[in-house]
C-alpha cells in the first residue's frame, strides 16, 4: 500500500537499483552491436550509391569497430567507478 503523498512501498523501492543496472547493461548490449551494424549499413548504402563496392563497406565497418571498442573502454571505466563507489560529478555517466 502507498502512503498518502509519500513514496511507493518498499517493494517498489527495492526494485529501483536493479532496474537501473538492468537499463545500463541493456544500453551496452544494444549500443555496441548497433554501432557496428550502423557502420555496415552506411558503408553498404554508400557503396551502392557511389559504385565503390566493397571499399566503403570495409572502411566504415573498421571505423565502427574502433568506435565500439573505445566506447566499450568508456563503459568498463564507468562500471569500475560504480563498483568502487566513486561519486565525482564528472564520473556520473559513461559519456
PDB file as gemmi writes it, atoms N, CA and C in Angstrom:
CRYST1    1.000    1.000    1.000  90.00  90.00  90.00 P 1                      
ATOM      1  N   UNK A   1       0.836  -1.174   0.000  1.00  0.00           N  
ATOM      2  CA  UNK A   1       0.000   0.000   0.000  1.00  0.00           C  
ATOM      3  C   UNK A   1       0.884   1.241   0.000  1.00  0.00           C  
ATOM      4  N   UNK A   2       0.388   2.306  -0.558  1.00  0.00           N  
ATOM      5  CA  UNK A   2       1.160   3.528  -0.702  1.00  0.00           C  
ATOM      6  C   UNK A   2       0.750   4.548   0.355  1.00  0.00           C  
ATOM      7  N   UNK A   3       1.743   5.263   0.884  1.00  0.00           N  
ATOM      8  CA  UNK A   3       1.452   6.332   1.835  1.00  0.00           C  
ATOM      9  C   UNK A   3       0.780   7.482   1.106  1.00  0.00           C  
ATOM     10  N   UNK A   4      -0.034   8.226   1.832  1.00  0.00           N  
ATOM     11  CA  UNK A   4      -0.688   9.387   1.236  1.00  0.00           C  
ATOM     12  C   UNK A   4       0.360  10.472   1.033  1.00  0.00           C  
ATOM     13  N   UNK A   5       0.550  10.862  -0.218  1.00  0.00           N  
ATOM     14  CA  UNK A   5       1.524  11.898  -0.540  1.00  0.00           C  
ATOM     15  C   UNK A   5       2.958  11.447  -0.363  1.00  0.00           C  
ATOM     16  N   UNK A   6       3.174  10.163  -0.187  1.00  0.00           N  
ATOM     17  CA  UNK A   6       4.520   9.669   0.068  1.00  0.00           C  
ATOM     18  C   UNK A   6       5.086   8.888  -1.100  1.00  0.00           C  
ATOM     19  N   UNK A   7       6.134   8.179  -0.799  1.00  0.00           N  
ATOM     20  CA  UNK A   7       6.802   7.370  -1.805  1.00  0.00           C  
ATOM     21  C   UNK A   7       6.148   6.002  -1.894  1.00  0.00           C  
ATOM     22  N   UNK A   8       6.380   5.286  -2.979  1.00  0.00           N  
ATOM     23  CA  UNK A   8       5.816   3.942  -3.097  1.00  0.00           C  
ATOM     24  C   UNK A   8       6.336   3.028  -1.996  1.00  0.00           C  
ATOM     25  N   UNK A   9       5.671   1.905  -1.823  1.00  0.00           N  
ATOM     26  CA  UNK A   9       6.066   0.986  -0.754  1.00  0.00           C  
ATOM     27  C   UNK A   9       7.460   0.412  -0.991  1.00  0.00           C  
ATOM     28  N   UNK A  10       7.981  -0.308  -0.015  1.00  0.00           N  
ATOM     29  CA  UNK A  10       9.354  -0.797  -0.050  1.00  0.00           C  
ATOM     30  C   UNK A  10       9.624  -1.751  -1.202  1.00  0.00           C  
ATOM     31  N   UNK A  11       8.631  -2.516  -1.625  1.00  0.00           N  
ATOM     32  CA  UNK A  11       8.852  -3.462  -2.715  1.00  0.00           C  
ATOM     33  C   UNK A  11       9.280  -2.716  -3.976  1.00  0.00           C  
ATOM     34  N   UNK A  12       8.638  -1.606  -4.278  1.00  0.00           N  
ATOM     35  CA  UNK A  12       8.999  -0.837  -5.465  1.00  0.00           C  
ATOM     36  C   UNK A  12      10.341  -0.144  -5.276  1.00  0.00           C  
ATOM     37  N   UNK A  13      10.627   0.332  -4.101  1.00  0.00           N  
ATOM     38  CA  UNK A  13      11.905   0.991  -3.844  1.00  0.00           C  
ATOM     39  C   UNK A  13      13.062   0.021  -3.968  1.00  0.00           C  
ATOM     40  N   UNK A  14      12.889  -1.233  -3.568  1.00  0.00           N  
ATOM     41  CA  UNK A  14      13.978  -2.198  -3.641  1.00  0.00           C  
ATOM     42  C   UNK A  14      14.240  -2.634  -5.072  1.00  0.00           C  
ATOM     43  N   UNK A  15      13.283  -2.463  -5.976  1.00  0.00           N  
ATOM     44  CA  UNK A  15      13.485  -2.848  -7.366  1.00  0.00           C  
ATOM     45  C   UNK A  15      14.185  -1.757  -8.169  1.00  0.00           C  
ATOM     46  N   UNK A  16      14.211  -0.549  -7.692  1.00  0.00           N  
ATOM     47  CA  UNK A  16      14.776   0.562  -8.453  1.00  0.00           C  
ATOM     48  C   UNK A  16      16.251   0.359  -8.792  1.00  0.00           C  
ATOM     49  N   UNK A  17      17.133  -0.029  -7.850  1.00  0.00           N  
ATOM     50  CA  UNK A  17      18.540  -0.229  -8.221  1.00  0.00           C  
ATOM     51  C   UNK A  17      18.715  -1.340  -9.252  1.00  0.00           C  
ATOM     52  N   UNK A  18      17.932  -2.405  -9.134  1.00  0.00           N  
ATOM     53  CA  UNK A  18      18.023  -3.497 -10.103  1.00  0.00           C  
ATOM     54  C   UNK A  18      17.633  -3.012 -11.496  1.00  0.00           C  
ATOM     55  N   UNK A  19      16.543  -2.273 -11.579  1.00  0.00           N  
ATOM     56  CA  UNK A  19      16.087  -1.790 -12.878  1.00  0.00           C  
ATOM     57  C   UNK A  19      17.067  -0.790 -13.476  1.00  0.00           C  
ATOM     58  N   UNK A  20      17.684   0.011 -12.639  1.00  0.00           N  
ATOM     59  CA  UNK A  20      18.679   0.971 -13.129  1.00  0.00           C  
ATOM     60  C   UNK A  20      19.887   0.248 -13.715  1.00  0.00           C  
ATOM     61  N   UNK A  21      20.375  -0.771 -12.999  1.00  0.00           N  
ATOM     62  CA  UNK A  21      21.505  -1.550 -13.517  1.00  0.00           C  
ATOM     63  C   UNK A  21      21.126  -2.297 -14.784  1.00  0.00           C  
ATOM     64  N   UNK A  22      19.927  -2.868 -14.799  1.00  0.00           N  
ATOM     65  CA  UNK A  22      19.482  -3.594 -15.988  1.00  0.00           C  
ATOM     66  C   UNK A  22      19.425  -2.660 -17.192  1.00  0.00           C  
ATOM     67  N   UNK A  23      18.971  -1.446 -16.982  1.00  0.00           N  
ATOM     68  CA  UNK A  23      18.933  -0.472 -18.067  1.00  0.00           C  
ATOM     69  C   UNK A  23      20.318  -0.134 -18.590  1.00  0.00           C  
ATOM     70  N   UNK A  24      21.282   0.009 -17.685  1.00  0.00           N  
ATOM     71  CA  UNK A  24      22.653   0.287 -18.114  1.00  0.00           C  
ATOM     72  C   UNK A  24      23.218  -0.868 -18.929  1.00  0.00           C  
ATOM     73  N   UNK A  25      23.019  -2.085 -18.449  1.00  0.00           N  
ATOM     74  CA  UNK A  25      23.545  -3.254 -19.160  1.00  0.00           C  
ATOM     75  C   UNK A  25      22.866  -3.427 -20.511  1.00  0.00           C  
ATOM     76  N   UNK A  26      21.573  -3.173 -20.580  1.00  0.00           N  
ATOM     77  CA  UNK A  26      20.882  -3.255 -21.867  1.00  0.00           C  
ATOM     78  C   UNK A  26      21.382  -2.170 -22.820  1.00  0.00           C  
ATOM     79  N   UNK A  27      21.715  -1.015 -22.271  1.00  0.00           N  
ATOM     80  CA  UNK A  27      22.279   0.042 -23.105  1.00  0.00           C  
ATOM     81  C   UNK A  27      23.571  -0.392 -23.764  1.00  0.00           C  
ATOM     82  N   UNK A  28      24.429  -1.051 -22.998  1.00  0.00           N  
ATOM     83  CA  UNK A  28      25.684  -1.567 -23.548  1.00  0.00           C  
ATOM     84  C   UNK A  28      25.389  -2.635 -24.593  1.00  0.00           C  
ATOM     85  N   UNK A  29      24.463  -3.524 -24.270  1.00  0.00           N  
ATOM     86  CA  UNK A  29      24.158  -4.647 -25.157  1.00  0.00           C  
ATOM     87  C   UNK A  29      23.629  -4.187 -26.511  1.00  0.00           C  
ATOM     88  N   UNK A  30      22.937  -3.059 -26.554  1.00  0.00           N  
ATOM     89  CA  UNK A  30      22.419  -2.572 -27.829  1.00  0.00           C  
ATOM     90  C   UNK A  30      23.341  -1.552 -28.489  1.00  0.00           C  
ATOM     91  N   UNK A  31      24.091  -0.810 -27.696  1.00  0.00           N  
ATOM     92  CA  UNK A  31      24.930   0.244 -28.254  1.00  0.00           C  
ATOM     93  C   UNK A  31      26.103  -0.319 -29.049  1.00  0.00           C  
ATOM     94  N   UNK A  32      26.792  -1.306 -28.513  1.00  0.00           N  
ATOM     95  CA  UNK A  32      27.987  -1.812 -29.181  1.00  0.00           C  
ATOM     96  C   UNK A  32      27.671  -2.503 -30.508  1.00  0.00           C  
ATOM     97  N   UNK A  33      26.761  -3.482 -30.541  1.00  0.00           N  
ATOM     98  CA  UNK A  33      26.443  -4.066 -31.849  1.00  0.00           C  
ATOM     99  C   UNK A  33      25.743  -3.073 -32.779  1.00  0.00           C  
ATOM    100  N   UNK A  34      24.982  -2.153 -32.205  1.00  0.00           N  
ATOM    101  CA  UNK A  34      24.311  -1.152 -33.031  1.00  0.00           C  
ATOM    102  C   UNK A  34      25.299  -0.265 -33.768  1.00  0.00           C  
ATOM    103  N   UNK A  35      26.403   0.059 -33.115  1.00  0.00           N  
ATOM    104  CA  UNK A  35      27.443   0.860 -33.756  1.00  0.00           C  
ATOM    105  C   UNK A  35      28.021   0.122 -34.955  1.00  0.00           C  
ATOM    106  N   UNK A  36      28.303  -1.151 -34.771  1.00  0.00           N  
ATOM    107  CA  UNK A  36      28.903  -1.946 -35.843  1.00  0.00           C  
ATOM    108  C   UNK A  36      27.909  -2.156 -36.987  1.00  0.00           C  
ATOM    109  N   UNK A  37      26.675  -2.491 -36.655  1.00  0.00           N  
ATOM    110  CA  UNK A  37      25.653  -2.682 -37.693  1.00  0.00           C  
ATOM    111  C   UNK A  37      25.403  -1.365 -38.428  1.00  0.00           C  
ATOM    112  N   UNK A  38      25.435  -0.257 -37.705  1.00  0.00           N  
ATOM    113  CA  UNK A  38      25.276   1.045 -38.352  1.00  0.00           C  
ATOM    114  C   UNK A  38      26.393   1.321 -39.348  1.00  0.00           C  
ATOM    115  N   UNK A  39      27.631   1.001 -38.970  1.00  0.00           N  
ATOM    116  CA  UNK A  39      28.755   1.169 -39.893  1.00  0.00           C  
ATOM    117  C   UNK A  39      28.613   0.293 -41.125  1.00  0.00           C  
ATOM    118  N   UNK A  40      28.161  -0.943 -40.913  1.00  0.00           N  
ATOM    119  CA  UNK A  40      27.926  -1.845 -42.047  1.00  0.00           C  
ATOM    120  C   UNK A  40      26.857  -1.292 -42.986  1.00  0.00           C  
ATOM    121  N   UNK A  41      25.752  -0.848 -42.428  1.00  0.00           N  
ATOM    122  CA  UNK A  41      24.637  -0.368 -43.245  1.00  0.00           C  
ATOM    123  C   UNK A  41      25.012   0.892 -44.024  1.00  0.00           C  
ATOM    124  N   UNK A  42      25.633   1.850 -43.340  1.00  0.00           N  
ATOM    125  CA  UNK A  42      26.018   3.089 -44.020  1.00  0.00           C  
ATOM    126  C   UNK A  42      27.044   2.794 -45.107  1.00  0.00           C  
ATOM    127  N   UNK A  43      28.014   1.934 -44.807  1.00  0.00           N  
ATOM    128  CA  UNK A  43      29.008   1.562 -45.814  1.00  0.00           C  
ATOM    129  C   UNK A  43      28.390   0.877 -47.013  1.00  0.00           C  
ATOM    130  N   UNK A  44      27.451  -0.013 -46.772  1.00  0.00           N  
ATOM    131  CA  UNK A  44      26.779  -0.716 -47.869  1.00  0.00           C  
ATOM    132  C   UNK A  44      26.021   0.259 -48.768  1.00  0.00           C  
ATOM    133  N   UNK A  45      25.225   1.140 -48.159  1.00  0.00           N  
ATOM    134  CA  UNK A  45      24.429   2.066 -48.964  1.00  0.00           C  
ATOM    135  C   UNK A  45      25.298   3.095 -49.690  1.00  0.00           C  
ATOM    136  N   UNK A  46      26.379   3.538 -49.059  1.00  0.00           N  
ATOM    137  CA  UNK A  46      27.278   4.458 -49.758  1.00  0.00           C  
ATOM    138  C   UNK A  46      27.986   3.761 -50.913  1.00  0.00           C  
ATOM    139  N   UNK A  47      28.355   2.493 -50.730  1.00  0.00           N  
ATOM    140  CA  UNK A  47      28.941   1.729 -51.830  1.00  0.00           C  
ATOM    141  C   UNK A  47      27.964   1.586 -52.988  1.00  0.00           C  
ATOM    142  N   UNK A  48      26.703   1.337 -52.691  1.00  0.00           N  
ATOM    143  CA  UNK A  48      25.693   1.231 -53.745  1.00  0.00           C  
ATOM    144  C   UNK A  48      25.525   2.567 -54.472  1.00  0.00           C  
ATOM    145  N   UNK A  49      25.556   3.649 -53.727  1.00  0.00           N  
ATOM    146  CA  UNK A  49      25.351   4.975 -54.307  1.00  0.00           C  
ATOM    147  C   UNK A  49      26.531   5.400 -55.184  1.00  0.00           C  
ATOM    148  N   UNK A  50      27.760   5.202 -54.679  1.00  0.00           N  
ATOM    149  CA  UNK A  50      28.948   5.647 -55.402  1.00  0.00           C  
ATOM    150  C   UNK A  50      29.536   4.578 -56.315  1.00  0.00           C  
ATOM    151  N   UNK A  51      29.089   3.340 -56.202  1.00  0.00           N  
ATOM    152  CA  UNK A  51      29.619   2.252 -57.026  1.00  0.00           C  
ATOM    153  C   UNK A  51      31.040   1.866 -56.659  1.00  0.00           C  
ATOM    154  N   UNK A  52      31.376   1.944 -55.388  1.00  0.00           N  
ATOM    155  CA  UNK A  52      32.744   1.659 -54.932  1.00  0.00           C  
ATOM    156  C   UNK A  52      32.846   0.345 -54.173  1.00  0.00           C  
ATOM    157  N   UNK A  53      31.898  -0.543 -54.360  1.00  0.00           N  
ATOM    158  CA  UNK A  53      31.827  -1.780 -53.585  1.00  0.00           C  
ATOM    159  C   UNK A  53      33.146  -2.536 -53.629  1.00  0.00           C  
ATOM    160  N   UNK A  54      33.637  -3.049 -52.580  1.00  0.00           N  
ATOM    161  CA  UNK A  54      33.237  -3.084 -51.180  1.00  0.00           C  
ATOM    162  C   UNK A  54      34.026  -2.130 -50.298  1.00  0.00           C  
ATOM    163  N   UNK A  55      34.661  -1.125 -50.873  1.00  0.00           N  
ATOM    164  CA  UNK A  55      35.641  -0.339 -50.125  1.00  0.00           C  
ATOM    165  C   UNK A  55      35.040   0.490 -48.989  1.00  0.00           C  
ATOM    166  N   UNK A  56      33.965   1.173 -49.232  1.00  0.00           N  
ATOM    167  CA  UNK A  56      33.368   1.965 -48.151  1.00  0.00           C  
ATOM    168  C   UNK A  56      32.758   1.065 -47.076  1.00  0.00           C  
ATOM    169  N   UNK A  57      32.228  -0.066 -47.488  1.00  0.00           N  
ATOM    170  CA  UNK A  57      31.703  -1.033 -46.520  1.00  0.00           C  
ATOM    171  C   UNK A  57      32.803  -1.477 -45.563  1.00  0.00           C  
ATOM    172  N   UNK A  58      33.944  -1.828 -46.111  1.00  0.00           N  
ATOM    173  CA  UNK A  58      35.071  -2.276 -45.283  1.00  0.00           C  
ATOM    174  C   UNK A  58      35.576  -1.136 -44.402  1.00  0.00           C  
ATOM    175  N   UNK A  59      35.768   0.036 -44.995  1.00  0.00           N  
ATOM    176  CA  UNK A  59      36.320   1.168 -44.242  1.00  0.00           C  
ATOM    177  C   UNK A  59      35.405   1.583 -43.097  1.00  0.00           C  
ATOM    178  N   UNK A  60      34.112   1.710 -43.363  1.00  0.00           N  
ATOM    179  CA  UNK A  60      33.204   2.149 -42.307  1.00  0.00           C  
ATOM    180  C   UNK A  60      32.970   1.067 -41.258  1.00  0.00           C  
ATOM    181  N   UNK A  61      33.087  -0.187 -41.648  1.00  0.00           N  
ATOM    182  CA  UNK A  61      32.986  -1.261 -40.658  1.00  0.00           C  
ATOM    183  C   UNK A  61      34.182  -1.222 -39.713  1.00  0.00           C  
ATOM    184  N   UNK A  62      35.362  -0.984 -40.248  1.00  0.00           N  
ATOM    185  CA  UNK A  62      36.556  -0.870 -39.398  1.00  0.00           C  
ATOM    186  C   UNK A  62      36.426   0.332 -38.467  1.00  0.00           C  
ATOM    187  N   UNK A  63      35.962   1.460 -38.996  1.00  0.00           N  
ATOM    188  CA  UNK A  63      35.762   2.653 -38.163  1.00  0.00           C  
ATOM    189  C   UNK A  63      34.744   2.366 -37.064  1.00  0.00           C  
ATOM    190  N   UNK A  64      33.682   1.645 -37.404  1.00  0.00           N  
ATOM    191  CA  UNK A  64      32.655   1.311 -36.412  1.00  0.00           C  
ATOM    192  C   UNK A  64      33.217   0.391 -35.331  1.00  0.00           C  
ATOM    193  N   UNK A  65      34.044  -0.587 -35.708  1.00  0.00           N  
ATOM    194  CA  UNK A  65      34.657  -1.464 -34.709  1.00  0.00           C  
ATOM    195  C   UNK A  65      35.565  -0.673 -33.771  1.00  0.00           C  
ATOM    196  N   UNK A  66      36.342   0.245 -34.317  1.00  0.00           N  
ATOM    197  CA  UNK A  66      37.224   1.069 -33.482  1.00  0.00           C  
ATOM    198  C   UNK A  66      36.388   1.929 -32.536  1.00  0.00           C  
ATOM    199  N   UNK A  67      35.336   2.534 -33.061  1.00  0.00           N  
ATOM    200  CA  UNK A  67      34.457   3.343 -32.217  1.00  0.00           C  
ATOM    201  C   UNK A  67      33.789   2.522 -31.131  1.00  0.00           C  
ATOM    202  N   UNK A  68      33.347   1.317 -31.469  1.00  0.00           N  
ATOM    203  CA  UNK A  68      32.713   0.442 -30.479  1.00  0.00           C  
ATOM    204  C   UNK A  68      33.719   0.024 -29.409  1.00  0.00           C  
ATOM    205  N   UNK A  69      34.965  -0.212 -29.813  1.00  0.00           N  
ATOM    206  CA  UNK A  69      35.986  -0.586 -28.837  1.00  0.00           C  
ATOM    207  C   UNK A  69      36.244   0.556 -27.854  1.00  0.00           C  
ATOM    208  N   UNK A  70      36.377   1.779 -28.360  1.00  0.00           N  
ATOM    209  CA  UNK A  70      36.591   2.916 -27.465  1.00  0.00           C  
ATOM    210  C   UNK A  70      35.397   3.128 -26.541  1.00  0.00           C  
ATOM    211  N   UNK A  71      34.210   2.924 -27.071  1.00  0.00           N  
ATOM    212  CA  UNK A  71      33.010   3.058 -26.237  1.00  0.00           C  
ATOM    213  C   UNK A  71      32.977   1.970 -25.170  1.00  0.00           C  
ATOM    214  N   UNK A  72      33.419   0.762 -25.514  1.00  0.00           N  
ATOM    215  CA  UNK A  72      33.493  -0.321 -24.537  1.00  0.00           C  
ATOM    216  C   UNK A  72      34.457   0.034 -23.412  1.00  0.00           C  
ATOM    217  N   UNK A  73      35.582   0.638 -23.749  1.00  0.00           N  
ATOM    218  CA  UNK A  73      36.542   1.064 -22.725  1.00  0.00           C  
ATOM    219  C   UNK A  73      35.899   2.096 -21.799  1.00  0.00           C  
ATOM    220  N   UNK A  74      35.131   3.028 -22.355  1.00  0.00           N  
ATOM    221  CA  UNK A  74      34.436   4.011 -21.517  1.00  0.00           C  
ATOM    222  C   UNK A  74      33.437   3.338 -20.588  1.00  0.00           C  
ATOM    223  N   UNK A  75      32.704   2.364 -21.098  1.00  0.00           N  
ATOM    224  CA  UNK A  75      31.732   1.655 -20.256  1.00  0.00           C  
ATOM    225  C   UNK A  75      32.434   0.892 -19.137  1.00  0.00           C  
ATOM    226  N   UNK A  76      33.556   0.248 -19.454  1.00  0.00           N  
ATOM    227  CA  UNK A  76      34.281  -0.505 -18.425  1.00  0.00           C  
ATOM    228  C   UNK A  76      34.765   0.435 -17.330  1.00  0.00           C  
ATOM    229  N   UNK A  77      35.305   1.581 -17.703  1.00  0.00           N  
ATOM    230  CA  UNK A  77      35.745   2.559 -16.701  1.00  0.00           C  
ATOM    231  C   UNK A  77      34.572   3.039 -15.851  1.00  0.00           C  
ATOM    232  N   UNK A  78      33.429   3.274 -16.490  1.00  0.00           N  
ATOM    233  CA  UNK A  78      32.242   3.714 -15.766  1.00  0.00           C  
ATOM    234  C   UNK A  78      31.798   2.664 -14.754  1.00  0.00           C  
ATOM    235  N   UNK A  79      31.707   1.402 -15.174  1.00  0.00           N  
ATOM    236  CA  UNK A  79      31.273   0.344 -14.266  1.00  0.00           C  
ATOM    237  C   UNK A  79      32.299   0.102 -13.155  1.00  0.00           C  
ATOM    238  N   UNK A  80      33.566   0.300 -13.465  1.00  0.00           N  
ATOM    239  CA  UNK A  80      34.601   0.165 -12.440  1.00  0.00           C  
ATOM    240  C   UNK A  80      34.447   1.250 -11.376  1.00  0.00           C  
ATOM    241  N   UNK A  81      34.171   2.483 -11.807  1.00  0.00           N  
ATOM    242  CA  UNK A  81      33.938   3.566 -10.846  1.00  0.00           C  
ATOM    243  C   UNK A  81      32.697   3.293 -10.008  1.00  0.00           C  
ATOM    244  N   UNK A  82      31.654   2.761 -10.636  1.00  0.00           N  
ATOM    245  CA  UNK A  82      30.438   2.431  -9.897  1.00  0.00           C  
ATOM    246  C   UNK A  82      30.723   1.375  -8.837  1.00  0.00           C  
ATOM    247  N   UNK A  83      31.504   0.383  -9.194  1.00  0.00           N  
ATOM    248  CA  UNK A  83      31.830  -0.685  -8.259  1.00  0.00           C  
ATOM    249  C   UNK A  83      32.674  -0.159  -7.097  1.00  0.00           C  
ATOM    250  N   UNK A  84      33.609   0.740  -7.401  1.00  0.00           N  
ATOM    251  CA  UNK A  84      34.492   1.272  -6.360  1.00  0.00           C  
ATOM    252  C   UNK A  84      33.825   2.351  -5.524  1.00  0.00           C  
ATOM    253  N   UNK A  85      32.685   2.854  -5.960  1.00  0.00           N  
ATOM    254  CA  UNK A  85      31.946   3.836  -5.178  1.00  0.00           C  
ATOM    255  C   UNK A  85      32.378   5.262  -5.401  1.00  0.00           C  
ATOM    256  N   UNK A  86      33.101   5.530  -6.468  1.00  0.00           N  
ATOM    257  CA  UNK A  86      33.495   6.899  -6.770  1.00  0.00           C  
ATOM    258  C   UNK A  86      32.260   7.714  -7.103  1.00  0.00           C  
ATOM    259  N   UNK A  87      32.177   8.921  -6.566  1.00  0.00           N  
ATOM    260  CA  UNK A  87      30.978   9.736  -6.798  1.00  0.00           C  
ATOM    261  C   UNK A  87      31.336  11.128  -7.302  1.00  0.00           C  
ATOM    262  N   UNK A  88      32.425  11.255  -8.032  1.00  0.00           N  
ATOM    263  CA  UNK A  88      32.764  12.550  -8.608  1.00  0.00           C  
ATOM    264  C   UNK A  88      31.713  12.926  -9.634  1.00  0.00           C  
ATOM    265  N   UNK A  89      31.407  14.208  -9.741  1.00  0.00           N  
ATOM    266  CA  UNK A  89      30.329  14.663 -10.624  1.00  0.00           C  
ATOM    267  C   UNK A  89      30.594  14.312 -12.076  1.00  0.00           C  
ATOM    268  N   UNK A  90      31.837  14.455 -12.541  1.00  0.00           N  
ATOM    269  CA  UNK A  90      32.117  14.183 -13.940  1.00  0.00           C  
ATOM    270  C   UNK A  90      32.138  12.686 -14.239  1.00  0.00           C  
ATOM    271  N   UNK A  91      32.076  11.839 -13.209  1.00  0.00           N  
ATOM    272  CA  UNK A  91      32.093  10.398 -13.404  1.00  0.00           C  
ATOM    273  C   UNK A  91      30.707   9.782 -13.384  1.00  0.00           C  
ATOM    274  N   UNK A  92      29.660  10.586 -13.393  1.00  0.00           N  
ATOM    275  CA  UNK A  92      28.313  10.049 -13.250  1.00  0.00           C  
ATOM    276  C   UNK A  92      27.778   9.359 -14.487  1.00  0.00           C  
ATOM    277  N   UNK A  93      28.388   9.551 -15.639  1.00  0.00           N  
ATOM    278  CA  UNK A  93      27.894   8.884 -16.842  1.00  0.00           C  
ATOM    279  C   UNK A  93      29.077   8.391 -17.660  1.00  0.00           C  
ATOM    280  N   UNK A  94      28.843   7.391 -18.514  1.00  0.00           N  
ATOM    281  CA  UNK A  94      29.931   6.859 -19.320  1.00  0.00           C  
ATOM    282  C   UNK A  94      30.267   7.733 -20.513  1.00  0.00           C  
ATOM    283  N   UNK A  95      29.590   8.839 -20.713  1.00  0.00           N  
ATOM    284  CA  UNK A  95      29.827   9.694 -21.877  1.00  0.00           C  
ATOM    285  C   UNK A  95      31.065  10.515 -21.712  1.00  0.00           C  
TER     286      UNK A  95                                                      
END                                                                             
